[in-house]
Amino acid sequence: MFLIAIRNKPIGIESDWDRPACLSPSHRIVRFASMPNVPEIADPKRLMLVWGEKPNPETLTLVRQAPDAGELRESMRIVKGPQPFKHNHYFDADFFRHDPKGGTLKTVYGQRVIRVTEDFVVAILGSLEEEVGDAAAEIMYKCGYEWGMEDMKSFYARAQAEFEVEINKMSMGFLLEQWWWPLTIEGWGTWRYDFRQAKQGLIFVDLYESAVAKSIGDIGKVVCYFYAGLFAAVFSVLAKRSLGAIEIQCYSTGEDYCKFLISSSKRVNAAAFWRNEGATSKEIQRKVAQMSS
């Protein structure tokens, strides 16, 4: 079970969605074709809009604990005693707000979500591939990218209000963990990022318990294009330049976890070629490290 965010629009849920039996056998099989190249979809003007997001105290109504909270400061402060905001919401009872009468489920930040099963993921991906064929992988990448861009817009507004300091005055590690942990509690997995080769233009992310790969199972192909698009958008915003992402190791190919490369489109597309030619994750990492940026 994991959760999907809804962007400010109500959605009608058919009751049959709760019953796995309603899924046809064809919808339980996903055979994503490999995407030949990662699409270049970053728009500098759009990135600038995200960077310009202002603090939005309205997203913190449920976590505010002091009336004067929300003022931007020169640096993050250490507060002794009662805290202006409650930051730790690491359990379902703390993070989710259920309204049985209204039939809605929201996070502590006011974002509406729905609970879905693994069969829902398989049905969505299977139906998409049935409709568009080989283009399914690129569509999922673009969907992930759009989600990442929208998520960073709301995150920028929330984080600046919650920690009372501008984004560019927060450390990168702090930012990344604050962004990702709500996704963990929503069921999208845990991660580990690797910046050891960041100066060479290479970022790696290890993803554990991928909602997509765990739902589909071992089919001998990478399937987490949705996550790749998500990481491309998020790191493009944080790096303030256009980046692409590609999965170079996947749980659905029998590996213990998924691994992603985030870098320039030149390196990412080279990695896509080598992956499609059968190169291993370690071979791809070695080859991209030898490339010029």
BAFI-3210 file (N, C-alpha, C; in Angstrom, 3 decimals, decimal comma, padded with zeros to 6 digits):
// residues 293
n [1|2|3|4|5|6|7|8|9|10|11|12|13|14|15|16|17|18|19|20|21|22|23|24|25|26|27|28|29|30|31|32|33|34|35|36|37|38|39|40|41|42|43|44|45|46|47|48|49|50|51|52|53|54|55|56|57|58|59|60|61|62|63|64|65|66|67|68|69|70|71|72|73|74|75|76|77|78|79|80|81|82|83|84|85|86|87|88|89|90|91|92|93|94|95|96|97|98|99|100|101|102|103|104|105|106|107|108|109|110|111|112|113|114|115|116|117|118|119|120|121|122|123|124|125|126|127|128|129|130|131|132|133|134|135|136|137|138|139|140|141|142|143|144|145|146|147|148|149|150|151|152|153|154|155|156|157|158|159|160|161|162|163|164|165|166|167|168|169|170|171|172|173|174|175|176|177|178|179|180|181|182|183|184|185|186|187|188|189|190|191|192|193|194|195|196|197|198|199|200|201|202|203|204|205|206|207|208|209|210|211|212|213|214|215|216|217|218|219|220|221|222|223|224|225|226|227|228|229|230|231|232|233|234|235|236|237|238|239|240|241|242|243|244|245|246|247|248|249|250|251|252|253|254|255|256|257|258|259|260|261|262|263|264|265|266|267|268|269|270|271|272|273|274|275|276|277|278|279|280|281|282|283|284|285|286|287|288|289|290|291|292|293]
n.u [000,842|000,589|000,800|-000,678|-000,301|-002,699|-003,286|-004,701|-007,238|-010,424|-011,087|-012,827|-013,259|-013,589|-015,375|-014,590|-011,851|-010,694|-010,655|-008,628|-009,398|-010,699|-008,876|-007,732|-006,066|-004,200|-003,499|-001,836|000,632|003,616|005,718|007,873|009,498|012,901|013,858|015,173|016,556|016,969|014,484|014,883|013,648|013,714|012,913|014,324|013,016|010,917|012,239|013,273|010,961|010,345|012,573|011,998|009,949|008,048|007,930|005,248|003,097|000,582|000,619|001,410|-000,385|-001,283|000,965|002,065|003,173|003,602|002,607|004,155|005,642|007,292|008,680|011,206|014,696|018,217|019,784|019,465|017,958|018,555|016,255|015,399|013,417|009,824|008,950|008,638|007,470|006,209|008,273|008,680|007,044|006,681|005,075|002,102|-000,229|000,528|001,230|-000,847|-004,159|-007,327|-010,531|-013,374|-016,058|-015,991|-014,690|-011,966|-008,354|-005,595|-002,274|-000,146|000,661|-001,402|-001,861|-003,745|-004,223|-004,437|-004,984|-003,552|-003,221|-000,664|-001,624|-002,976|-000,887|000,301|-001,848|-002,163|000,331|000,365|-001,918|-001,199|001,002|-000,291|-001,833|-000,062|002,256|005,701|006,198|005,529|007,467|008,804|006,683|006,110|008,470|008,281|005,969|006,893|008,777|007,166|005,754|007,879|008,674|006,384|006,240|008,574|008,035|005,995|007,425|009,575|008,139|007,004|009,238|010,813|009,079|008,672|011,229|012,127|014,019|015,813|015,909|018,442|020,159|020,167|021,637|022,606|022,277|020,476|018,255|017,590|016,867|014,704|012,960|012,559|011,620|008,741|007,872|008,820|007,247|004,880|005,114|006,863|009,395|012,837|015,941|019,350|021,683|024,457|027,078|029,713|031,034|030,186|031,483|032,502|030,299|028,488|025,898|024,591|021,898|020,644|017,881|015,595|013,086|011,352|008,287|007,264|008,913|008,754|006,073|005,748|007,621|010,174|011,057|013,083|013,844|014,563|012,320|011,653|011,017|009,445|010,442|012,973|012,407|011,379|013,665|015,295|013,972|013,953|016,708|017,534|016,283|017,522|020,225|020,184|020,345|019,812|019,269|019,445|018,145|018,694|017,852|020,106|020,289|018,086|015,493|013,670|015,173|016,289|018,067|019,102|018,347|017,414|019,260|020,208|021,456|022,226|022,789|024,335|022,569|024,066|025,766|023,845|022,356|024,346|024,755|022,292|022,487|024,605|023,459|021,294|022,738|023,550|025,371|026,657|025,715|028,023|029,864|028,745|028,910|031,687|032,310|030,897|032,204|034,603|034,027|034,021|032,535]
n.v [-001,192|002,190|005,792|008,250|011,529|014,157|016,902|019,526|019,042|017,522|013,999|011,319|008,110|004,970|002,227|-000,321|-000,200|-000,943|-003,646|-006,210|-008,219|-007,072|-006,398|-007,098|-010,019|-009,174|-006,695|-007,177|-007,629|-006,166|-004,876|-002,964|-001,232|-000,300|003,076|004,989|007,497|010,024|012,414|015,912|018,131|020,208|023,489|026,575|028,960|027,960|026,648|028,869|029,974|028,160|028,500|031,013|030,762|031,774|031,785|029,920|030,145|029,037|026,351|025,199|025,129|023,051|022,282|024,392|025,851|028,156|031,540|033,538|032,320|031,718|033,862|034,982|034,489|035,328|033,080|029,578|028,940|027,909|026,747|026,801|024,977|025,174|024,527|026,417|025,116|021,826|019,363|016,637|014,051|011,191|008,979|007,259|008,161|010,705|011,981|011,811|013,007|012,035|012,311|010,996|011,672|013,457|011,869|012,033|012,066|013,595|015,002|016,129|018,543|019,478|018,447|016,613|013,100|009,727|006,327|003,514|000,230|-002,229|-003,452|-001,440|000,134|-001,675|-001,999|000,602|001,024|-001,160|-000,656|001,760|001,008|-000,706|001,058|002,959|001,662|001,392|003,974|004,269|004,267|006,745|008,474|007,903|008,800|011,556|012,110|011,635|013,666|015,967|015,694|015,941|018,631|020,060|019,176|020,233|022,942|023,239|022,275|024,124|026,398|025,487|024,570|026,885|028,420|026,764|026,369|028,883|030,292|031,194|029,049|028,770|029,027|026,756|023,575|021,160|018,406|018,482|019,675|017,707|015,476|016,511|016,911|014,289|012,542|012,646|011,252|008,724|007,897|007,837|005,623|005,373|004,405|004,117|005,971|006,570|008,952|009,871|011,941|011,922|012,143|014,519|016,896|016,182|016,176|014,103|012,416|010,011|007,881|005,589|003,540|002,064|-000,409|000,347|001,590|001,095|-000,939|-002,973|-003,554|-004,538|-006,587|-009,068|-008,744|-008,674|-006,251|-002,724|-000,586|001,733|004,359|006,468|007,323|008,117|010,395|011,989|012,365|013,713|016,168|017,202|017,399|019,091|021,457|021,923|022,053|024,129|024,015|022,349|018,922|015,402|012,078|008,601|005,189|002,801|000,405|-002,044|-003,235|-004,816|-006,248|-008,219|-007,261|-006,114|-003,554|-000,372|001,790|005,062|007,360|010,742|013,403|015,356|015,667|014,557|012,640|011,048|010,046|008,601|006,681|005,419|004,196|002,350|000,823|-000,334|-001,897|-003,867|-003,410|-003,502|-002,011|-001,122|-001,022|000,979|003,160|003,436|004,086|006,508|008,145|008,497|010,077|013,321|016,287]
n.w [000,000|-000,894|-001,341|-003,477|-004,566|-004,895|-006,927|-005,829|-006,897|-006,820|-006,907|-008,327|-007,106|-008,349|-007,030|-007,756|-008,028|-005,698|-005,707|-006,552|-008,295|-010,401|-012,309|-015,489|-016,874|-018,805|-017,949|-015,875|-016,769|-017,621|-020,021|-020,496|-023,066|-023,699|-023,249|-025,817|-025,725|-023,250|-022,787|-023,416|-021,387|-019,630|-018,741|-018,667|-017,828|-016,376|-014,322|-013,030|-011,975|-009,966|-008,304|-007,415|-005,600|-002,818|000,818|002,213|004,592|004,906|004,348|006,647|008,703|010,361|011,741|013,059|016,057|017,421|017,636|016,408|014,486|011,333|010,258|008,072|008,469|008,839|009,157|010,000|013,110|016,509|018,688|022,003|024,300|023,868|020,501|017,423|015,268|014,732|013,727|013,409|012,021|011,871|011,859|010,797|012,120|012,883|010,513|008,625|007,963|008,381|007,030|007,586|007,133|004,997|003,248|002,602|002,532|003,887|004,021|006,727|005,814|004,365|001,843|-000,430|-000,647|-002,003|-001,118|-002,613|-004,107|-004,987|-007,244|-008,529|-009,546|-011,354|-013,105|-014,150|-015,463|-017,203|-018,761|-019,935|-021,512|-023,223|-024,664|-025,840|-026,503|-027,208|-026,434|-023,827|-021,793|-022,080|-021,603|-018,927|-017,769|-018,288|-016,846|-014,250|-014,154|-014,304|-011,925|-010,121|-010,552|-009,743|-007,122|-006,033|-006,157|-004,224|-002,067|-001,777|-000,982|001,409|002,990|003,389|004,908|007,111|008,267|008,453|006,914|003,932|001,045|-000,191|001,906|003,323|004,006|001,491|002,034|004,181|002,940|000,996|002,580|004,007|001,913|000,937|003,017|003,498|001,232|001,766|003,982|002,688|001,164|-001,012|-000,905|000,347|000,319|-000,805|-001,381|-003,460|-003,563|-004,173|-006,606|-007,548|-008,300|-010,701|-012,174|-011,741|-010,175|-007,998|-007,105|-004,834|-004,659|-002,531|-002,121|-004,275|-005,369|-007,881|-009,111|-007,172|-007,324|-009,926|-010,148|-010,938|-014,137|-015,863|-016,978|-016,718|-014,978|-013,656|-014,728|-014,010|-011,511|-012,417|-013,973|-011,933|-010,262|-012,079|-012,386|-009,731|-009,022|-011,039|-010,325|-007,813|-008,523|-010,226|-012,998|-016,157|-015,932|-016,598|-015,973|-015,372|-014,950|-013,958|-012,785|-011,562|-009,432|-010,707|-012,462|-011,077|-009,200|-005,902|-005,234|-006,700|-008,892|-009,809|-012,228|-012,286|-014,347|-016,986|-020,136|-022,182|-020,955|-019,713|-021,857|-023,114|-021,156|-021,315|-023,818|-023,369|-021,336|-022,695|-024,374|-022,761|-020,705|-017,359|-014,178|-012,780|-014,881|-016,459|-014,704|-014,560|-017,222|-017,742|-015,996|-017,226|-019,333|-020,878|-019,579]
ca.u [000,000|001,282|-000,095|-000,481|-000,771|-003,656|-002,928|-005,738|-008,448|-011,074|-011,068|-013,788|-012,639|-014,514|-015,233|-013,909|-010,401|-010,231|-010,689|-007,659|-010,011|-011,220|-007,809|-007,642|-004,727|-003,280|-003,054|-000,874|001,906|004,225|006,942|008,393|010,651|013,898|013,782|016,451|017,206|016,232|014,015|015,350|012,390|013,883|012,671|014,983|012,054|010,141|013,116|013,365|009,729|010,469|013,563|011,425|008,836|008,128|007,391|003,792|002,718|-000,698|000,844|001,894|-001,419|-001,412|002,211|002,483|003,010|003,853|001,944|005,076|006,456|007,176|009,484|012,489|015,853|019,474|020,299|018,613|018,176|018,327|015,242|015,305|012,069|008,761|009,356|007,617|006,795|006,490|008,912|008,728|005,739|007,216|004,113|000,866|-001,173|000,985|001,408|-002,080|-005,390|-008,410|-011,854|-014,334|-017,291|-015,759|-014,093|-010,671|-007,146|-004,620|-001,062|-000,081|000,901|-002,625|-001,920|-004,659|-003,647|-005,300|-004,275|-003,743|-002,483|000,286|-002,383|-003,278|000,308|000,430|-002,924|-001,852|001,455|-000,036|-002,856|-000,446|001,777|-001,236|-002,343|000,955|003,381|007,063|006,270|005,118|008,602|009,034|005,556|006,284|009,571|007,764|005,046|007,721|009,399|006,144|005,519|009,028|008,630|005,304|006,573|009,597|007,377|005,343|008,460|010,269|007,267|006,842|010,489|011,239|008,201|008,831|012,534|012,284|015,241|015,750|016,385|019,874|020,925|020,075|022,595|022,006|021,833|019,280|017,171|017,201|016,171|013,412|012,083|012,260|011,005|007,300|007,667|009,055|006,085|003,794|005,302|007,638|010,698|013,906|016,992|020,679|022,270|025,916|027,618|031,169|031,543|029,391|032,340|032,676|028,992|027,807|025,186|023,972|020,883|020,208|016,486|015,183|011,634|010,666|006,871|007,025|009,597|008,220|004,739|005,850|008,405|011,338|010,700|014,306|014,065|014,364|010,933|011,395|011,150|008,752|011,413|014,048|011,921|011,286|015,005|015,790|013,361|014,363|018,109|017,644|015,916|018,514|021,500|019,931|020,660|019,091|019,880|018,634|018,356|018,444|018,029|021,150|020,165|016,686|014,975|012,940|016,120|016,859|018,988|018,544|017,810|017,517|020,280|019,988|022,490|021,722|023,904|023,988|021,880|025,086|026,174|022,680|022,030|025,405|024,458|021,141|022,994|025,369|022,527|020,544|023,678|023,792|026,402|026,236|025,725|029,411|030,493|028,215|029,515|033,087|032,371|030,459|033,241|035,694|033,570|034,110|031,195]
ca.v [000,000|003,465|006,910|009,116|012,879|014,790|018,312|020,555|018,737|016,327|012,883|010,279|006,793|003,868|001,234|-001,497|-000,044|-001,569|-005,086|-006,683|-009,109|-006,323|-006,195|-008,188|-010,618|-008,406|-005,525|-007,606|-007,864|-004,936|-005,189|-001,692|-001,180|000,662|004,393|005,195|008,704|010,761|013,666|017,183|018,812|021,287|024,841|027,514|029,898|027,226|026,457|030,154|030,155|027,355|029,154|032,237|030,476|032,435|030,988|029,863|029,680|028,337|024,906|024,752|025,386|021,935|022,023|025,611|025,775|029,473|032,552|034,400|031,489|031,967|035,005|034,599|034,982|035,247|031,723|028,713|029,199|026,857|027,216|026,019|024,952|024,927|024,798|027,120|024,134|020,423|018,883|015,175|013,412|009,968|007,887|007,517|008,937|012,092|012,566|011,822|013,499|011,355|012,885|009,971|012,275|014,001|010,846|012,499|011,824|014,647|014,979|017,187|019,784|019,853|017,881|015,482|011,881|008,550|005,068|002,552|-001,015|-002,533|-003,788|-000,178|000,510|-002,595|-001,704|001,871|000,844|-002,092|000,029|002,763|000,331|-001,245|002,161|003,723|000,804|001,716|005,340|004,272|004,612|008,191|009,138|007,771|009,698|012,924|012,227|011,788|014,992|016,947|015,536|016,512|020,086|020,547|018,870|021,170|024,233|023,226|022,064|025,392|027,285|024,934|024,490|028,222|028,863|025,908|026,536|030,326|030,738|030,965|027,744|028,767|029,061|025,430|022,642|020,281|017,179|018,802|019,873|016,446|014,625|017,121|016,684|012,886|011,715|012,442|010,216|007,443|007,534|007,593|004,324|005,421|003,791|004,857|006,252|006,995|009,717|009,807|013,155|011,832|012,550|015,672|017,869|015,699|016,233|012,817|012,167|008,693|007,653|004,213|003,530|000,791|-000,588|001,121|001,248|000,587|-002,213|-003,988|-003,918|-005,286|-007,792|-009,324|-009,002|-008,634|-004,934|-001,590|-000,124|002,903|005,600|007,497|007,843|008,797|011,737|012,704|012,777|014,702|017,459|017,675|017,811|020,250|022,613|022,161|022,394|025,328|023,778|021,211|017,617|014,247|010,954|007,287|004,049|001,916|-000,861|-002,079|-004,391|-005,646|-007,073|-009,168|-006,608|-005,880|-002,200|000,393|002,836|006,078|008,345|012,078|014,122|016,075|014,832|013,831|011,460|010,205|009,335|007,601|005,599|004,694|003,340|001,246|-000,051|-001,105|-002,849|-004,925|-003,072|-003,540|-000,728|-000,733|-000,668|002,292|004,174|003,636|004,718|007,905|008,886|008,744|011,026|014,757|016,832]
ca.w [000,000|-000,855|-001,587|-004,631|-004,260|-005,797|-006,990|-005,682|-007,640|-006,303|-007,839|-008,019|-007,082|-008,591|-005,982|-008,283|-007,928|-004,467|-005,834|-007,532|-009,274|-011,546|-013,268|-016,454|-016,905|-019,643|-017,187|-014,870|-017,440|-018,118|-020,754|-020,971|-023,958|-023,234|-023,853|-026,501|-025,233|-022,228|-023,382|-022,859|-021,121|-018,653|-019,237|-017,731|-017,251|-015,383|-013,175|-012,328|-011,211|-008,748|-007,443|-006,867|-004,687|-001,517|001,928|002,266|005,932|004,882|004,295|007,951|009,702|011,288|012,478|013,744|017,498|018,008|016,808|015,689|013,597|009,904|009,821|007,484|009,199|008,099|009,255|010,803|014,527|017,482|019,623|023,217|024,828|022,884|019,126|016,636|014,430|015,002|012,508|013,302|011,763|011,276|011,986|010,055|012,927|012,914|009,182|007,833|008,553|007,695|007,228|007,150|006,659|003,660|002,402|002,112|003,306|003,609|004,824|007,721|005,085|003,671|000,498|-000,503|-001,203|-002,004|-000,906|-003,701|-003,941|-006,047|-008,455|-009,195|-010,302|-012,481|-014,050|-014,814|-016,376|-018,241|-019,656|-020,693|-022,542|-024,195|-025,487|-026,580|-026,883|-026,787|-025,904|-022,424|-020,932|-022,146|-020,945|-017,488|-017,405|-018,300|-015,713|-013,065|-014,201|-013,944|-010,491|-009,426|-010,635|-008,891|-005,737|-005,582|-005,941|-002,914|-001,048|-001,565|-000,212|002,758|003,745|003,804|005,988|008,291|008,904|008,602|006,258|002,492|000,604|-000,502|003,149|003,927|003,422|000,501|002,681|004,960|001,979|000,376|003,544|004,293|000,758|000,655|004,042|003,301|000,222|002,426|004,785|001,742|000,549|-002,254|-000,703|001,008|-000,654|-000,378|-002,493|-003,492|-004,187|-004,185|-007,913|-007,967|-008,968|-012,074|-012,825|-011,600|-008,931|-008,010|-006,083|-004,612|-004,224|-001,942|-002,043|-005,315|-005,481|-009,229|-009,326|-006,256|-007,809|-011,185|-009,940|-011,791|-015,534|-016,656|-017,572|-015,814|-015,099|-012,811|-015,494|-013,244|-010,549|-013,143|-014,270|-010,658|-009,843|-013,039|-012,064|-008,406|-009,022|-011,930|-009,505|-006,770|-009,153|-011,022|-014,406|-016,705|-015,761|-016,920|-015,068|-015,954|-014,061|-014,484|-012,057|-011,144|-008,699|-011,669|-013,212|-010,141|-008,273|-004,564|-005,178|-007,947|-008,875|-010,841|-012,549|-012,615|-014,948|-018,207|-021,123|-022,942|-020,198|-019,450|-023,091|-023,306|-020,218|-021,860|-024,899|-022,784|-020,618|-023,684|-024,974|-021,795|-019,720|-015,962|-013,481|-012,505|-016,159|-016,852|-013,818|-014,958|-018,538|-017,679|-015,258|-018,150|-020,345|-020,580|-019,331]
c.u [000,880|000,333|000,316|-001,075|-001,738|-003,414|-004,154|-006,991|-009,086|-011,051|-012,072|-013,116|-013,708|-014,288|-014,495|-012,400|-009,851|-010,167|-009,724|-008,286|-010,503|-010,154|-007,729|-006,238|-003,735|-002,733|-002,048|000,498|002,418|005,539|007,523|009,568|011,625|013,758|015,129|017,232|016,338|015,791|014,550|014,129|012,512|013,714|013,289|014,009|011,228|010,966|013,222|012,119|009,778|011,437|012,979|010,266|009,079|007,567|005,866|003,353|001,418|-000,529|001,214|000,875|-001,467|-000,157|002,727|002,192|003,275|003,259|002,894|005,953|006,265|007,992|010,837|013,643|017,109|020,066|019,339|018,956|017,930|017,382|015,199|013,878|011,045|009,196|008,255|006,822|007,129|007,030|008,827|007,321|006,024|006,301|002,831|-000,085|-000,786|000,928|000,107|-003,273|-006,558|-009,741|-012,893|-015,614|-017,134|-015,140|-012,736|-009,550|-006,123|-003,386|-001,107|000,188|-000,297|-002,761|-002,814|-003,986|-004,710|-004,431|-004,586|-002,892|-001,486|-000,437|-002,761|-002,108|000,453|-000,624|-002,640|-000,756|001,099|-000,976|-002,146|000,331|000,881|-001,711|-001,271|002,189|004,710|007,196|005,941|006,251|008,839|007,908|005,693|007,407|009,056|006,768|005,821|008,357|008,390|005,826|006,654|009,010|007,555|005,621|007,616|009,018|006,739|006,367|009,201|009,438|007,129|008,122|010,946|010,380|008,440|010,143|012,984|013,599|015,118|016,394|017,890|020,763|020,815|021,091|021,879|021,490|020,557|018,071|016,657|016,433|014,800|012,430|011,650|011,453|009,483|007,001|007,902|007,826|004,864|003,983|006,126|009,065|011,660|015,057|018,319|021,314|023,780|026,443|029,142|031,787|030,785|030,230|032,630|031,347|028,196|027,187|024,518|022,981|020,567|018,799|016,109|013,660|010,906|009,220|006,557|007,632|009,057|006,838|004,821|006,605|009,535|010,889|011,910|014,592|013,917|012,965|010,670|011,620|010,492|009,697|012,534|013,640|011,818|012,648|015,592|015,254|013,910|015,806|018,371|017,328|017,021|019,861|021,415|020,473|019,969|019,893|018,908|018,923|018,017|018,666|019,045|021,162|018,767|016,341|014,273|013,851|016,820|017,846|018,298|017,905|018,017|018,595|020,067|021,223|021,803|022,902|023,412|023,318|022,870|025,482|025,008|022,305|023,097|025,162|023,283|021,578|023,718|024,457|021,756|021,412|024,065|024,861|025,824|026,289|027,147|030,140|030,031|028,829|030,954|033,175|031,954|031,490|034,402|035,326|033,861|032,704|030,683]
c.v [001,246|004,545|007,721|010,476|013,368|016,282|019,228|020,295|017,494|015,231|011,849|008,926|005,735|002,793|-000,006|-001,395|-000,737|-003,086|-005,537|-007,553|-008,376|-006,116|-007,390|-008,758|-009,807|-007,204|-005,892|-007,842|-006,548|-005,293|-003,900|-001,891|-000,133|001,979|004,708|006,393|009,372|012,100|014,894|018,057|019,941|022,648|025,824|028,476|029,223|026,963|027,727|030,413|029,361|028,025|030,387|032,019|031,133|031,536|031,048|029,284|028,882|026,824|024,333|024,951|024,305|021,670|023,247|025,497|027,101|030,533|033,394|033,611|031,916|033,121|034,535|035,259|034,808|033,839|030,903|028,897|027,946|027,397|026,273|026,084|024,666|025,365|025,521|026,186|022,740|019,822|017,372|014,588|012,051|008,761|008,272|008,431|010,409|012,745|012,705|012,308|012,936|012,003|011,882|010,565|012,815|013,005|011,240|012,112|012,874|014,452|016,128|018,541|020,201|019,302|016,651|014,298|010,789|007,316|004,124|001,320|-001,187|-002,866|-002,533|000,251|-000,366|-002,301|-000,428|001,677|-000,088|-001,452|001,047|002,104|-000,250|-000,169|002,778|002,912|001,276|003,115|005,398|004,713|006,118|008,951|009,059|008,675|011,137|013,147|012,426|013,161|016,070|016,889|016,184|018,030|020,658|020,320|019,841|022,566|024,276|023,050|023,359|026,316|026,801|025,008|025,864|028,749|028,069|026,150|028,002|030,850|030,425|029,628|027,726|028,883|027,752|024,516|021,675|018,993|017,374|018,948|018,547|015,551|015,186|016,922|015,223|012,182|011,623|011,370|008,827|007,002|007,283|006,296|004,290|004,916|004,661|005,036|006,546|007,704|009,762|011,005|013,094|012,249|013,764|016,720|017,470|015,654|014,945|012,694|010,794|008,591|006,166|004,262|002,134|000,756|000,318|000,662|000,642|-000,801|-003,312|-004,445|-004,829|-006,592|-007,928|-009,683|-008,890|-007,318|-003,854|-001,033|001,204|004,227|006,767|008,147|008,608|010,225|012,595|013,228|013,828|016,088|018,029|018,176|018,945|021,526|022,942|022,582|023,662|025,203|022,496|019,923|016,529|013,143|009,657|006,217|003,102|000,569|-000,900|-003,366|-005,351|-006,437|-008,066|-008,577|-006,372|-004,504|-001,525|001,468|003,771|006,961|009,648|012,895|014,906|015,121|014,006|012,544|010,503|009,408|008,302|006,404|004,763|003,732|002,127|000,281|-000,941|-002,130|-003,954|-004,641|-003,125|-002,142|-000,240|-000,321|000,706|003,397|004,479|004,410|006,191|008,750|009,257|009,747|012,464|015,283|017,624]
c.w [000,000|-001,320|-002,794|-004,308|-005,319|-005,756|-007,021|-006,498|-007,041|-007,356|-007,390|-008,113|-007,300|-007,533|-006,466|-008,158|-006,691|-004,577|-006,911|-008,599|-010,507|-012,616|-014,202|-016,458|-017,719|-018,911|-016,101|-015,470|-018,007|-018,778|-021,335|-021,921|-023,425|-023,977|-024,502|-025,992|-024,188|-022,815|-022,663|-022,627|-020,115|-019,322|-018,244|-017,071|-016,157|-014,129|-012,350|-011,486|-009,908|-007,786|-006,763|-005,916|-003,324|-000,419|001,949|003,610|005,943|004,852|005,651|009,070|010,765|012,114|013,226|015,233|018,201|017,097|015,974|014,703|012,147|009,383|009,279|008,225|008,358|008,116|010,099|012,276|015,361|018,540|020,821|023,745|023,739|021,480|018,356|015,731|014,925|013,704|012,330|013,192|011,128|011,410|011,269|010,824|012,993|011,541|008,397|008,642|007,751|008,053|006,722|006,563|005,243|002,699|001,847|003,076|002,907|004,482|005,824|007,061|004,235|002,265|000,493|-001,192|-001,238|-001,779|-002,070|-003,425|-005,087|-007,346|-009,241|-010,076|-011,535|-013,543|-014,843|-015,859|-017,522|-019,253|-020,536|-021,825|-023,628|-025,157|-026,370|-026,941|-026,329|-026,200|-024,414|-021,504|-020,915|-021,456|-019,436|-016,986|-017,309|-017,161|-014,413|-012,993|-013,780|-012,459|-009,702|-009,419|-009,713|-007,414|-005,193|-005,363|-004,554|-001,799|-000,752|-000,675|001,226|003,567|004,234|004,950|007,266|009,021|008,942|008,034|004,764|002,128|000,416|000,737|003,939|003,261|002,486|001,140|003,479|004,044|001,432|001,344|003,894|003,144|000,683|001,738|003,939|002,249|000,817|003,209|003,906|000,957|-000,719|-002,077|000,090|000,025|000,021|-001,572|-002,334|-004,280|-004,351|-005,519|-008,454|-008,706|-010,411|-012,819|-012,735|-010,217|-009,063|-006,855|-006,028|-004,040|-003,744|-001,840|-003,031|-005,444|-006,843|-009,403|-008,421|-006,705|-009,022|-011,002|-010,942|-013,203|-016,452|-017,338|-016,510|-016,038|-014,402|-013,547|-014,769|-012,236|-011,257|-013,486|-013,030|-010,222|-010,793|-012,700|-010,759|-008,423|-010,015|-011,159|-008,502|-007,349|-009,989|-012,450|-014,855|-016,542|-016,202|-015,924|-015,775|-014,902|-014,686|-013,766|-011,466|-010,403|-009,650|-012,603|-012,288|-009,148|-006,925|-004,438|-006,535|-007,796|-010,061|-010,999|-012,903|-013,124|-016,159|-019,193|-021,941|-022,232|-019,965|-020,697|-023,442|-022,399|-020,704|-022,960|-024,321|-022,030|-021,590|-024,396|-023,993|-020,769|-018,309|-015,358|-013,238|-013,781|-016,622|-016,003|-014,215|-016,274|-018,488|-016,942|-016,161|-019,237|-019,910|-020,432|-020,523]
res [m|f|l|i|a|i|r|n|k|p|i|g|i|e|s|d|w|d|r|p|a|c|l|s|p|s|h|r|i|v|r|f|a|s|m|p|n|v|p|e|i|a|d|p|k|r|l|m|l|v|w|g|e|k|p|n|p|e|t|l|t|l|v|r|q|a|p|d|a|g|e|l|r|e|s|m|r|i|v|k|g|p|q|p|f|k|h|n|h|y|f|d|a|d|f|f|r|h|d|p|k|g|g|t|l|k|t|v|y|g|q|r|v|i|r|v|t|e|d|f|v|v|a|i|l|g|s|l|e|e|e|v|g|d|a|a|a|e|i|m|y|k|c|g|y|e|w|g|m|e|d|m|k|s|f|y|a|r|a|q|a|e|f|e|v|e|i|n|k|m|s|m|g|f|l|l|e|q|w|w|w|p|l|t|i|e|g|w|g|t|w|r|y|d|f|r|q|a|k|q|g|l|i|f|v|d|l|y|e|s|a|v|a|k|s|i|g|d|i|g|k|v|v|c|y|f|y|a|g|l|f|a|a|v|f|s|v|l|a|k|r|s|l|g|a|i|e|i|q|c|y|s|t|g|e|d|y|c|k|f|l|i|s|s|s|k|r|v|n|a|a|a|f|w|r|n|e|g|a|t|s|k|e|i|q|r|k|v|a|q|m|s|s]
***
